Amino acid sequence: MPSEIAPRIAIVGAGPAGLYCADGLSRNLPEARIDVFDRLFAPFGLVRYGVAPDHQGTKAVTRLLDRLIAKGNPRFLGQVTLGRDVALDELRRHYHAVVLATGCAVDRRLGVPGEDLPGVIGSGAFSRWYNSHPDGGTCPAELGAVRRAAVIGNGNVAIDVARLLAKSSAEMAASDLTEGPRAAFAACPVEEIVVVGRRGPVEANFTTAELAELGRLARAMPVVEADDLPTEIGEAGGDRRTKEANLATLRGFVDVPVKPVRIRFLFHRAPIAFEGSSHLSAIRLRRADGGEESLPVDLAVTCIGYRGEAIDGAPFDAERGIVPNVEGRVAPGLYVAGWAARGPSGVIPTNRTDGMSLAGRIAADIAALPAPADDGDLFDRLRERGVAVVTYDDWHRHDLAEIATAPQGAPRRKSPVLLR
């Protein structure tokens, strides 16, 4: 029986996927009450904690997202953990519809021997540290002893990691790195960064802008062997224009002037083992011709993607690491958005398109969904249980404090804990 009360919708996850979906819902269902929950005290998800700290232009989208939640609908309810502070079943009793926008936070593994050696880390763990994520903790590697690092992967995350390792302290001054990561990168004596990819340069998933940025670094220069580059693209799938631009950019890295730090590209190599006794000392690589070689390194950062985690009460595709769905629909009244729906692919505008589209589908479904079994305000229930719910006003005060205490030239002094 259709509901007779105003629609109530919960979104779990205050990253771009969740907030863009909320924006679409507020447009399609202006009478709806929308609550956006997040386990962290800060909104914006991967924009705050995943985008590289020196890419402040990309992070500027937070201003738009902040204006959205400043209106009060959607209402931001931070520091609420699904499965600990509130169960999915309880959310479904309080709302007509629940949207899971929990992302993919777990590093995928290569599944090769030695992957647990000290000195081998996933890009997710590495970025949580340098982005001052509340779960980031201390540096997962001893950067002060790294002279040669391997970055495994041929996507933009691999480029981010290589660039951050290669940049000078002066180049990082305008980033939002906090004191600990800033000092650790400055003390890293790296001389060579090797970007290892199992496929070739045409199949790589770099965007041209990210790739070209490596050629403008102050103390580092990317290096590519001419023999590794094809003369033409051939029949490779994907965006042909981007592949042509990438190949042209890579050709510009052949026979370049020497700088103190080299960023060397190794294509058609797949890691088959990490070697070392108490610490990583080398990576065993298999070439496309079937041969093997050993690459001595002090650090390896794997940038091979991420997967989601199972949520109690929701189906889960363990192989793909997502919530199985059909165009975002999981079950009547239950939806999924963003990476949790499709896996870790696409960029921020992709999440905007997907979030807006899902909002339209929810708006089309809402009249047929039953009214919530519990019409109480879950915010009040959580506070009664002693859950320290963070409101938008709490976040706004924290945001202003980070900006006010920023070092000269930096946009903010990011804190991993709420400043009350």
N, C-alpha and C positions, 0 to 999 in steps of 0.2 A: 504493500500500500504506500503510495507516495507520501513523503513527509510534509507536514503542515507548518513546520517551524523554519526559520531562516537557516540556510545551509551552514554547517560547521565543518571545517576542513582542517586536518592536522598534516603538517609536512615535517618529516624527520630529516634534518640536514639543512643548514643555513648557508650552503655554498651556492654557486651560480645556478645549478640545476634546480635546487629547491626554491631559491628566491625568484628566479625567472618564472617558475611555475606559479608561485604566489602572485606575481605581478599579473600574469595572464588570468588567474582566477579572479583577482579583484576587478579586472576589466569585464570578464564574462559574467561574473556573479557579484555585482557591486553590493548586494545585500548580505553576502556571506561573511562569516567571521572566520578568519584564517589565523591559525597559530603555527609558528615555525619553531620547532624544537632543535636544539643542538647540544651535543655532549660537552662542547667547549664553551668558555665564557664569551668568546669573540665570534661574530658571524664571518661570513665570506669564504669559509672553507679553503680550497686550494688557491684562491687568489691571495689570501693572506699567508698561507703556510706551504704552498707548493710552487707558485711562480717565483723565479729566481730573484734574489734580493736586489740585484742591479738592474732589473727590468721594471722600473717604477712606472713607465708608461702603460704597461699591461695592467699593473695594479690599480691604475686610476679608475678602473671600472667600479671599484668599491664605492666611489662617491655616488654613482648612480644607484647602486644597491642600497647604500646607506639611506639615501633619500626615500627609498621605497619603504623601509621598515621604520623610518622616523615618523611616518604618518600614523602609526599605531595599528594599522590593519594592512598587512599582516602584523601580528604581535610576536615579538621575539622573546623566546623563553630559553635562555642559555643555561649551560651547566646542568642539563637534564640528560641522563644516560638511559637510552632505551635498553630494557632488559635488567637494569639495576634500579633506577628510580621510578620507572613506569614500564609496564609490559605492553606489548603490541595489542594484546586482547583488550586491555583497559582503554587504550587509545581508541580502538574500534567501538567500544561501548559509549564513548563520549562524543564521537564525531560521525557525520555522515560518510566521510571519505578520509582515508589516510594515505599519504604519499610517502614512500620511502625514497629518500634522496641521500643515502648514506655513503655513496662513493665507493672507491676501491682503494683501501689504505695498506694492503699487505703486499710486500714485495714478492713478485714471482721468483721462483728459484730455477737455476739451470739444471739442478739434479745431477751434478757431477762430483766426483771425489774431491775432498778438500774445501768444499764450499763454506764450511763452518770455521775455517782457520781465521785467527785474528789477522786483520788486514784485508779481508774480503767483506764488503758491505753492500747492501742494496741501496739504490738511489733514494728510496722512500725514507729509510732510516737516516741516510746522510742529509737529505733535505729537511727532515724534521729537526735535526740538530741545527743546521745553519740558518733555518728560518725561525728558530726559537719557538717551536711548537711546544705546548705544555708536556707532551710525551717525549720531547727530544733528548733531554738529559745531556750528558757530556758527549764530547766528540767520539764517535764510534771507531776512530782510527787515530794513530799517533802521527799527525801531519808533519811534525817537526823532524821526522826521520825519512820522509818520502822524497826520493830523488827521481824515481821513475814510477809513474802511475799508469794503470790501464783503465780505460773507461769502455765497458762492454755494452755495445748497442749502437744502432745507427738511426736514432731519432733525436728530437729536440732536447730531451732530458739529458742524453749523453753530451750534447753540445753545451748545455748549461753547466754540467759538472766540469767538463774540460775547461770552459771559459773561466769559471770561478777559481779553479786551481791555478790558472795561468795569469790572472789579472794582478796588477800591482796594487799596493795599498792606496795609491793616489786614485786609481781608477775605481776603487771600491768605496771611496769617501762619500759618494752620493747615494749609496745603497742603504737599506735598513738592517744591515748586519748589526747584531749586538756586539758588545765588547769581546766576549769569549770567542765566537767564530771569527771576528775581525782579526784578533791577535793570532789565532791559529793559522788562518790563511796567510797572514803576513810572515809568519815564522816558517812556512813550508819552503824547503830548499829545492823544490822540484825543478828538474832540468828538462825532462821529457814526459809528455803525456801521449799515450798511444790509444787511439780510438779504434777499437776492434769490432768488426762487423762480419757476420757469417755470410752476408750477401754482398753484392757488388755495389759500386757507386750509383748505378742507375736505379737500383731497387731501394736505396736508402730512403728513409722517411724524414730527412731534414727539411725544414722550410728554408728557402733561399736566404731570407733575411738573417736567420740565426747562423747559418753557415758562413755568410759573408762577414758577419760581425767578428769572426775569429781573425780575419785578415786585417783588422783595424786595432788590434791590441798593442799596447805600448811595449811590452817586453817579450811577447810571444809571437810566433809565426807558425801557421799550419803548413805542413809539408806533405806533398803527395807525389808518389812515383809516377812518372809519365806512363810507364808500362801497365799500371793498374787501371788506366782510364780508357774506355772504349772510344773509338772514333765516331760512333753514332749510337743512338739509343736503341734502335731495333724495335722489337714488338713488345717491349715491357709495358705492363698495364699501369693504370693510375693516371695522374695528371701529367700529360706529356710536356706541357709548358714548364711546369715546375722542374721536371726531370732535366729538361734542356738547360734551364737556368742553373740548376745545381751542378750539372756537368761543366758548364762554362765557368762557374765559380771555382770548382775543384781544379780546373786547368790553370786558373790563376795562381794556384798554390804550388805549381811545379817550378823548380829552379828559383826559389825565392831567396832573398837575403837572409843571412843567419842572424838570429836574435838569441838572447840568453835562454829562452824556453822554446822547445820545439813541440808542436802538436802534430803528431805523425798519424796518418790514417793507414790502417791495415784492413784491407777488404778480403773477402772470401776466406776468413779464418773463424773457426768455431772452437770455443774453449771446451776441452774434454777433461781437464783436471786442474786443480789448484795445488801447487806443490810447496812443501815446506814442513819443518818439524814443529816448532812452537809458534811460527809466524809465517805468513805468506812470503815466498821467495821467488816464485816463478809461476807462469801459467803455461800449461801444455796446450798447444793449439793444433787443430787439424786443418790442413789446407784443402782447397777444392780439388786438388789433384790426388788427394788421399794421403799425402805425406804429412809428417808432424814436425813441429818445431817448438822450442822452449823460449818463452819471453820472460827474462828476469824483470821482476817488478817488486816494489815495496808496498803497493796499494792497488786494489782492484775494486772498482765501483760498478756493480751490475745495474744496467739501465734497460731492463728487458720487459718492463711492464708491471702491472699491479693486478690484484684480484680483491674482490669483496669478501666479507665474512658473513656466515650464516646468521640469520636473525630468528630467534625463537618465535614461532608462530607464522613464519613466512616460508614458502618453498625456496629451495636454493639449488642452483646448478653448480655442483662442486667442481666440475671440469672447467667450466668457463668462469667461475667465480662471480656469478651474477644472480639476481632474482629472475627466474624465468617469467616471461610476460609476452603478451601480444599487444603491440603498440602501447606499452605502458600499463596495460590492464593485467592484474595478477589474479584477482578474484573480485566478486561484487563488493565495491566499497574499498578495495585495496589496490594501490597503484605503485608504480616505481618509475623513477626519473633519473636521467644522467648516467654516470658511469655504472651505477648499481643496476641499471637496466640494459646497457649495451656493452659494458666493458670500457676500459680506459682508452678511449679513442676520441678524436675531435678536439676542438679548442673551445674557448669560452663562448664565442658566438654560436657554436654548435649546440651548447647547452641552452642558450637563449631560444633558439629555434625549437629544440625538443621540448623545453619547458612550456613554451607558449602553446605548442601543438597539444601537449598532454592536458593543459588547462582547458582547452576547447573540448576535448573528449570527456573530461570530468564534468564540465558544464552540461554536456549533452546527456550524461548518465544520471545527474544528481536528482532529478525529479522522481526517478524510479527507485531510489535507494531508501531504505527504511529510516525512520527517525532514530537518533541515538537512544540507547536504552537508559543512559544516565545523562540528565540535563544539567548536572552541576558543572561549575567552572574548575577544570583540572588544575589551573594555576593555584587556586585556593587549596585544593586537596594536596598538592605537592608541598606547599608552604606548611600546611598542618603537619605533614610527615617529617618536617625538618629539612627538606631539600632546599639548598641555598640557590634558588632560581635567580638567574641574572636577567634583568629586564633591559630594554633598550636604553633607558636612562642610565643604568649602571654602566653599560658598554660605552655610552657616549662620554661619560666622565672619564673613563679609562682612555678612550681614544684621544681626548683633548690633553690628558696628562702625558701620553706618549709623544704627542706632537710638541708639547711645550718643553719637554726635557731632551729633545733631540740634540745630538752633537752638531756642531757647525757643519752645514752642507748636507746633512742627512735629513730625511723626511720625518723620522720619528725614532724614539728609543723604545724598541719593541720589548714588551715584558711577557714572559710566559705565564704569569699569574695576574689575576685581576687586581688592579690598584683601587682600593676602596677609600 
